[in-house]
Amino acid sequence: MTTREPIRLAMVGGGPGAFIGPVHRMAAELDGRMRLVAGAFSRDPAKSAAAAQAWGVRGYADWSEMIAAEAAREDGAQAVAVVTPNHLHLAVSRAALQAGLHVMSDKPATRDLAEAHELATVVAASGRLYGLTYTYTGYPMVRDAREIVRRGDLGAVRKIVVEYPQGWLSRPIEREGAKQAEWRVDPALAGAGCIGDIGVHAFNLAEFVGGVRVERLCADVSTVVPGRMLDDDCNVLLRFKGGARGVLIASQISAGARNGLKLQVYGEKGGLTWSHDRPAELTIDWLDGPSQTLHAASSYLSGPAQVASRLPTGHPEGFIEAFANLYRDFAEAIAEGRADAGLVPDIAEGVRSMAFVETAVAASGQGWVALNGSPA
Ligand SMILES: NC(=O)c1ccc[n+]([C@@H]2O[C@H](COP(=O)([O-])OP(=O)(O)OC[C@H]3O[C@@H](n4cnc5c(N)ncnc54)[C@H](O)[C@@H]3O)[C@@H](O)[C@H]2O)c1
């Protein structure tokens, strides 16, 4: 086994109290293939400095200063994790790529579709890697589900149902000081509401596992909590290239729901079900045979699923490990100088997701329309 120095990572966002930045840090470092070396962790310089001190890395008051300084150092960061609210994703990613650094961004890729197209141009010109953390694509059983569909075990895919109910925005907590809620319901900071926050996960998961691309949709995107400026409940019918039909539900007002992502893909011979409540399992129900439950880290799984587990079967792994699979693939691609990072979603997936968001919001209540960018 060759010994490799870990890829040096800087972070923008993820300061004290942030949700996903600390997850990125743990995930990036889990396999020893990446190491956090610097960060502009908060828009508040004191908080950024506090986080840097706590984590023993170089702290910066400003992200553009950080990118310039790190790019200029011999031992500077080679990649940047973007974990700020959505309005900064384009600016930070663009600056990092243009400075010669790779980018691992959290979703959505950008605030809107025009920004995503601009970022795609920047990525292409940069010759650097751009990864998008659609977390759920990192789970072993999601990767196995994808392989099952690709092998044709289910026959041609006919129907995909993906639901993502959350309940945490059932009340207007953005007016009660809930930081994570405040920016998510602000059009200038988030771009879109629930559909951009979790609808994109559902959309990406359906295409990632189903292996088919959405061509047309019929959306009902609405705001349930009075006074909220962005959507908080989305119901979308889908038609895929090749004829498969689908249903996508993303909601943040489904009171009592926690993080209930669930995917069902039905082919001609049977259907599979993966649920985030039991992420180490995959159920297949056959038309002409008994149902099966597959378990993570089992010897009978596909190669991409097997390498995505770190522990023997029956030992629970979860969200951080799924995230870490994306980081491990990304770090290996950087180390090997590859032009893509394998299963890690890229900017093309980011553009598709933003096309989904923009089309669904613009055409809500207006019947069937082509996904922006797909032929009508
Ligand atoms: N993949 C996932 O499962 C997942 C989960 C949650 C959030 N996210 C995404 O991650 C991003 C962050 O979400 P969150 O829930 O962690 O938000 P958060 O509000 O908890 O954290 C945002 C952080 O960004 C910092 N920030 C804001 N402006 C900054 C600036 N100018 N410079 C440096 N830092 C700045 C804030 O200080 C804060 O630390 C969002 O784009 C969100 O969509 C993804």
The ligand as a Gaussian input file, in Angstrom:
#p B3LYP/6-31G(d) Opt

LIG

0 1
 N      -25.907000      17.649000       2.109000
 C      -26.706000      17.805000       3.143000
 O      -27.269000      16.823000       3.610000
 C      -26.906000      19.165000       3.742000
 C      -27.454000      19.290000       5.020000
 C      -27.584000      20.583000       5.557000
 C      -27.200000      21.681000       4.829000
 N      -26.693000      21.535000       3.573000
 C      -26.272000      22.716000       2.789000
 O      -25.108000      23.226000       3.413000
 C      -25.088000      24.650000       3.368000
 C      -25.012000      25.189000       4.801000
 O      -26.165000      24.785000       5.517000
 P      -26.194000      24.733000       7.125000
 O      -27.472000      24.094000       7.509000
 O      -24.944000      24.194000       7.651000
 O      -26.277000      26.290000       7.441000
 P      -25.856000      27.021000       8.796000
 O      -26.655000      28.266000       8.848000
 O      -25.932000      26.062000       9.938000
 O      -24.310000      27.348000       8.575000
 C      -23.887000      28.279000       7.623000
 C      -22.494000      28.743000       8.012000
 O      -22.000000      29.602000       6.986000
 C      -21.365000      30.696000       7.616000
 N      -21.260000      31.851000       6.718000
 C      -22.240000      32.658000       6.257000
 N      -21.705000      33.650000       5.506000
 C      -20.369000      33.454000       5.499000
 C      -19.268000      34.156000       4.944000
 N      -19.454000      35.257000       4.221000
 N      -18.019000      33.666000       5.161000
 C      -17.811000      32.548000       5.903000
 N      -18.823000      31.847000       6.469000
 C      -20.082000      32.297000       6.277000
 C      -22.208000      30.966000       8.831000
 O      -21.529000      31.774000       9.791000
 C      -22.441000      29.535000       9.308000
 O      -21.348000      29.100000      10.073000
 C      -26.353000      25.052000       2.636000
 O      -26.074000      25.310000       1.284000
 C      -27.261000      23.837000       2.767000
 O      -28.154000      23.707000       1.662000
 C      -26.550000      20.295000       3.042000

